[in-house]
Amino acid sequence: MYEQQPDGCRMSRNSDYGKRQFKRSPSHFTDRITRDGRDGWPVEPGRYRLVVSRACPWASRALVSRRLLGLEDALPVAVADPVQDDRSWRFTLDPGGKDPVLGIRYLFEAYDARETDYPGGVSVPAVVDVPTGKLVTNDYLRITLDLATEWRELHRPGAPDLYPEALRAEIDAVMDDIYRDLNNGVYRAGFATGQQEYEEAYTDVFRRLDAVTERLRDQRYLVGDTVTEADIRLFTTLVRFDAVYHGHFKCNRYKIAENEVLWGYLRDLYQTPGFGDTVDFDHIKRHYYTVHTGINPTGIVPAGPDLSGLTTPHHRERLGGRPFGDGIPPGPPPAGERIAPDGTAPARP
């Protein structure tokens, strides 16, 4: 179970991080939930449960997409404790330490229900079939694309088109570059076991940040004039950068707050309904600094940085574009999913 590194946010022994060469493996369970149910899993409101950690950038993509598209009722969410143990993501945030719908203490139980003695890691995001308790998919690259396309009939009125057909080739190309050098690159740097390995990853990270900076200098969004899947995938890495990747993963050429273009872009998205209201910095920081004991053996969680600047004016609207196009923003998050105004803890309903 512990030989493979994360594909989404995948479990490994906490002490192993930083001691084994980092290699992101492909998702093992790649069934899709589709309108026609061709893989045996048709789109049905309320049938599935999305299991996430708010700490995980890969799972956070699904949270942002779900909010923007208004799928909260159609696809209920289970939030795992950001500090997992060597067994799996766990549901210790819920009364009795069990997910109230699935009735399980650890996410690996849903994996075992699907495939006994599954040899890989247990990752989020994961979608579980509630009637059977079986894992459906942990394909973090596909889940959000299907939410944008296959779940369209359940989208809220005024929801944005996050994966417009006419722009898909460009979106895919942009996302591939960002994934390789940045989304995955920060992990390659942080979990590097040698100087050369680290410096190669570090170079990739900042080369891509520089390229994205130039792309966003004169346009508000990565592709087109509305938010798309590409922006979601960049956002979940950028919003963690200063709090985690700059120090913990040694990606310290500069902070996002020191890059005028990226800092404005990040603030723009953070203040857009559906983005910042899914971000929990308490979960993020406690997960990375507590779980990765191979990198941070003391388990001390930094008090900083000061992230209050995320809510200051960004002025990116001068570049044109509208986040939702002809649509409208989502309403407030459901009471049980609201994040406190300071972005550091879930507010209680």
Disulfide bonds with the S-S distance in Angstrom:
Cys9-Cys56 2.06
